[in-house]
Structure formats: C-alpha cells, structure tokens
Amino acid sequence: MSFIWPTLLLTLFSVPLLVLLYLQVQGRRRRFAARYGSLGLVHDAIGSGIGFRRHIPATIFLTGITILIFSLARPQATISVPRVGGTVILTFDVSGSMVADDFQPTRMEAAKAAANQFVENQPAAVAIGVVVFSDGGISVQPPTHDRSETLASIARLVPRRGTSLGNGILVALNTIAVDAGDPPILSSGGTSDSETIEPVQEPQGWYPSAAIVLLTDGENNQEPDPAMAADLAADLGVRVYTVGIGSAEGAVIEVEGFNVHTRLDEPMLQYIAQASGGSYYNAGDEEQLRKIYDDLKPKLSVKPEEIEMTSIFAGLGMIVFLIGGLLSLLWFGHVP
C-alpha cells in the first residue's frame, strides 16, 4: 500500500495524545469521586458498577479517529481488476509495393477499405491504434476508443519506400507496452537497417488482451527479421493477425524508372500469424475477413490497477463512529 499524501501520516502522532488526554480525564473523575463519594448523585454520575464497559465506546471512538486520520493520507493499493476489453493495433504496410493494382484500385486503398470495415465492426470496449511501416515504423495514432480519430488516421496513409515487416511489428508492440504503462520495448520509434532485435532484458508486461492486425503484401526487404519480431510478440502474449493484401500472381510497378514485379508473400504472413498465436486472412476473401471480427472479440482480462482507498477508509471510520455512538446511547443514554 502507498499514499498520495504520506506526510499527513504524521497526524497519527495525535492519537497517543488523545489517549493521554482520556486517561487524564478519567483520573480527574476518580479523584472527584473519591472526594465526593458519599453523595449518591455523584456516585451515579461517574457510572459506578458498570466496570470496564464504560471505556468501550471511548476506545471505539478512538479507533474511528485513527482510521479517519489514516484516510487523510489518501492510501492507494494495486488491485487486479477484471474487465472485458482489449487493444488492437492496426499496422499498415505503406511501402512502395502497396501501389500495385492487382487489388483494385490499389493494394493501399484495398488495405484502407478493409481497415475501415474492421474499425466500424469493433465493439466500443476495444481501443484501436494505428502504426505504419515501410523501411521503418512509426505510431500514427495511439490506442483510442474514438473511432473518428482512427478512421481519420487511416485516410491519411500514403505509400512510401522499402518494406520492413519486423519494424512494423516492433513499433506496434512498443505502442501496446507504452499504452499499458510499461517501459517501452524500443529505445526509439523504430530501428535502423543495421540493427537486430534483442531479447527483452528487463521484466516486461504480458498483454494477452492486445492484438496486432498486420495489413501488408508480406514482401520484406529490410532488417530486422520479421520472424524474430513475431517470436517476440509471442513472448509478450500479443497475437498477430496478418491480412494479405495482393495476389499470388502479383503485378509490375515502376520504381525509380525500373519495372519491378511484386506479389503477395503468403508463406511469410502465415508464419508470423502461426508463431504469435494469431491467424492469417486473405483480403480478397470476404468470408475470411468476416471471420477476423469473431477472432478479435473483446476478452476478459485481469489488469493490475492502482486504486485510491480513501473513501473506503473514510466510510469504515464513520461506521466505527456509529457503532461507538450506539453503544454509548444504549448503555449510558448519551454520546461521549
């Protein structure tokens, strides 16, 4: 247990002073009784014959005061809270090959259309973020429940340069970790071509309620190795669902004056999905795309959260006060 205002715990030192004050008052009452003990009125007033019972309400009141003072420091505790929900990171391939027209009008536009349909079919409990990658990866939209922000981010996407599937997965994992309040997996927004994936050295979170939807043609020509990125996702409990954008026959695109043949790399996308516990879908198959909505339904997860306990302790203190007051009224006809 921790405290938001720990310095207020110093007020607990007033409790022993209250005890000393109570003992002093009781001593004064005993001396008064000894001096005027022959008078029956005084004898009755000091509660003779009820023994130790006369101290019980005062002890209960003192306990209530202690609890209320304790609540002033605003105690908080980490509690595992079960909730239905999840986080999905839409990870877009915006490399040059996405301008190919084997999916009409282009692979990029087909990926956007599939993503828009996916966003509109997700329940409100799911937060959706957007990551894009070409030869590097960047987070365009942190996870949010505002669907209009997500759709606007998707609409702004345009094709760029080379392709690094590994960077796309890594930045998506980084976004999930940061959104959960954990240390980032990467030291920066992406990795350079010469860098490779290193194992997580420090204890990292476990994110079974998070998933990555990777929309790409699967062609990879940049480091790091996407297979290693998929293994890291599996280690963190994040499932990667791959959506193949393109055809096996492929298409020819012009890159810097050269004609380049590009096609869908299904084996790579199937491996990434299988290694991380996700599934592969082909964007050209409407039935497969509909299945992804069922596979990504919100799940019940237990997430540690720091909850302030002030109201609980304050309520407990008031209940203790009420008990003390009721006992005092029942036994003595008045409240101390």
N, C-alpha and C positions, 0 to 999 in steps of 0.2 A: 504494500500500500504506500502511496506517495501523497503529497499535499501540495496544493496550488499556492497557499499562503502559509508555509511552515512556521514562520516567525510568530504567528498567533498561538502556537502551541505553548509559548511561554506563559500565556494567561492561565495555564493549568496550575501554575505555582500558587494561584489564589485559592485553590481547593484546600490545601493544608491550612491556610489562614482561616478559612471558613470553619474547618474542624476545630481549630484552637478557639475561635470565637464562640462556637457552640458549647465547647467544654467549659469555657469561662462563664457563659450564661447559666449553665447547669450548676456550676459550683456556687454562683451567686444565689441561685434558687435554693440550694441545700442550706446555705448559711442563713438565708431568710427564714427557711422552715425551722431550722434549729433555734433561732431566736424567738420566733412566734409560734412554736409548735403547739402550745397549749390552746391556741384558738382553733376550733374545728373548721372554721371557714377557710383559713389558710391551709389547714391540713388537706381539705378537699381540693383547693385550688391548685396545689402542686401535684395532684394526681397520685397521692399515696395509695398503695395497694395494687397498682397496675404493673409494677415492676419494669422489666426491660422493654415492655411493649411500647412505652411512651417514646422510646428512641427510634422505633422502626420508621415512622413517617419522615422524621428528620433525615435519617440515613437514606431513604428513598429519594427525598428531595435533593440531597447532596449528590447522589448518583445521577439524577436528571440534569443537574447543573454541570457536572463533569462531561456528560455526553454532549450537551449543547455547546460548551466551550470547545470540545473536540471538533464539533462540526464547523466552528468558525474558521478553522484552518483549511476548509474545503478539501476533505480527503477524497482520493480517487483510487480506483483499483482496476487492474486489467482483467476483463471478463470475456470468456469465449461466447460470442453471441451468434446463435444460428439464424441464418437469413437465406431467403431464396433470391438469387440474382446471379450476376456474372459480368464478366468484362470480355468484349470481343474487339480485337484489333484487326481492322481491315487493312491488309498490307498489299499495296499496288505495285506492280511492275510498270515503271514508266520509261523503260529503256527504248532505244530506237526501234527494236524489232516489233514493238507494240503498234507501229503504224501499218503493219501488214494488213492486207484487206481480205485474207482468207476467211475472216469473220466480218460480216458487213455491219456498219460501213468500214470500221477498222477494229483491230483487237482492243485498242484502248477504249473506244466507245462501247464495245460489247462488254468489257470489264466494268465500265461505269454503270451500264444498264443493269447488269447482274447485281452489282453492289447496291444500287438504289432499291431494287426489288428486295434484296436481303434486309436492308435497313428498315424499310416500311413494314416488313413482316416480323420484326423482332419485338418482343414484349417490352413494356416500359421498364421492367426491372433490370434489363441488360444495358450496361453502359458501353458505348461504341466509340472507338478511337480510330484514327486514320494515320497510317505510315506509308511513305512512298520510298521506292528504291530504284536506282539504276546502277551506276558503279559505286554508289554509296547509299546511305539510308538516312532519312530524316523523319521526325514526327511532325505531321502536319496538324493533327487535331488530337489533343489529349482525350481520354475516355470521358464521354459526357452522355447524359440522358436526353439532351436536347437534339432531336432528330434533324431539325432545320440546320443546325450548325454542321452536323455530319454530312448532310446532303450537299451543303454549300461547299464544303471542303472537297468532296468528290468531283463536283462540277468544275473545279479549278485545275484539275490534273491535266498535264500535257506530257507527251513523250519527250525523253531527253537523250542520254548517251548509252554506255555499256550496261551490262547486267551483272548484279551480284546478289544472288538469292540469299547467300549467307548473311550479308549485311542487312537485308530486309528483315530476316527472322530475328537477328540480334537486336536491332533497334526496336522491334515490336516487343521483344522480351524486356528490354530496358524500360519501355513505356509502361508495361504491366507492373514491373517491380517498383518504379517510382510512384505510380498511382496507388499502390498498396502501402506506401510509406516506408519502403525498404531502401537500402542503399542501391544505387544504380549498378547494373551489371557491367556497363561500359563506362570508361572514364570520359568519353566524349559522345557526340551524337552519332558516331559511326566509326569504322575502322578504315585504314588506308589499304591500298592494294597489297602492300608488303606484310601486313600484319596477319597473324593467325589467331584463332580462337584459343584462349587459355582457360583451363578449368577454373571454376569459381573457388577462390581461395578462402574467403570468409563465409560463415554460415549465411545462406540466402533463404528467402522465403519459399513457400510451397504454394502454388497457385492452381489448384485443381478446378476452380470455378472460372478460370480465364482460358481463352482460346484465341488462336490466330487464324484468320481466313486469308490465305495467300492467293491472290489473283494474278496469274502470270502464264507466260507461254513455256516456262520451265528452262529456257536456254540460259546457261550460265557461262560467263567468260571472264569472271573476276574472282579474286580471293575475297573472303575466306571460303572454305569448303562448305557448301550448304548441308552436306551430310553431318558434319560436326556440329553445325548450328542446330540441326534437328535433334541430335543427341542431347545437346544442352537443354533444349526445350523440354525433352522427356525427363531430364534430371530435375527440372523445376516444376514438373507436373502440368505443363502447358501443352495442350493438344494443338497440332497444326492441321487445319483442314485446307487442302490445296484445291484450287479451281483452275483447271486447264483452259486457257484462252488461246485458241488456234486450232489448226487441223494437222493431222499426221502428214498430209501431202505438203503442207507449208505454202509459202508464197515468196516471191522475189521482191526485195525492196532495194532502193538506191541509197547507198551510204557513201557520202563524200565522193560522188562520181562513179562508184563501183556498184555493180549489181550483186547483191548478197542474198542467198537462199536461207530462209528461216522457217522452222517448223516447230510444232509442239513436241516437247520432250516429256512424254507421259511417264516413262520409267523413273525419271528423277523425281517428279511430283508424287508418284506413288510411293517411292521410298521415303520421302520426307514425311508424308502422312502416316505411313506404317510405323516408322521409327518413333514418332512422337505420340502415337495412340489416336491419331485423327483418321480422316478418310479422304479419298480422292474423288473429285467430281469433274465431269466434263461440261463446260459451259454450253456446248451445243446440244446437250441432252436435258430437256426441260424436266423430265421426271427425276433425274439425278439432282438438279438444282433444288427442286422442291424438297428432296429428302434432307438437305442440309439444314432446313428450318427445324425439323424434328430432332436432328442430332445435336443441335445447339440450343435446346430448350434450357431455361434457367434451372440451376441445380441448387439443392440445399447445401450450404457450406457453413462451416463454423469459422468465424473470423475473430481473433482477439481484438477487443476494443477497450480503450481506457474510458471508464465511466465515472463521472463525479458522483460521490456518495453523500454529498452534503444534505440533500433532502431526506435521505434515509435516516441519517443520524439525528437530524433535527426532529423528524417525526417520532423516532424512538425516544428522544429526550422528553417530548411532550407527553407521550404515553406514560412514561415513568412518573412525570409530574402528576398526571391524572390519578394514577394508582396511589401515590402518596397522599394526595388530597382526599380521595375517597376513604382510605383507611383512617385518616385523621378525623374526618367527619363522622364516620361510624363509631369510632372508639371514644372521641373526646368532644364531638359536637362542634368543632371549629377546625380551621386550617391553620397550621403553624405559621 
